């Protein structure tokens, strides 16, 4: 049995109010689901900038992503239930 926490990737950029709001939601839900957050600024990596420029913030667990258009407290909670179990 592994005691390793699941990892959730959080793709963001500087000076992004929506990113800050979503980060707070992630931190609240982290208390319920006990996962690690790896935050990555898309401007630090060309491939991330190209992939996520129009969709950040993006949350990724495993191979599944939740983009800014889809993120709310309810959808994020459901996403974590499904992909961290």
PyMOL commands that set and color helices and strands:
alter all, ss='L'
color gray80, all
select helices_A, chain A and resi 17-33+42-44+46-52+68-70+73-84
alter helices_A, ss='H'
color red, helices_A
select strands_A, chain A and resi 6-12+35-41+58-61+64-66
alter strands_A, ss='S'
color yellow, strands_A
deselect
rebuild
show_as cartoon
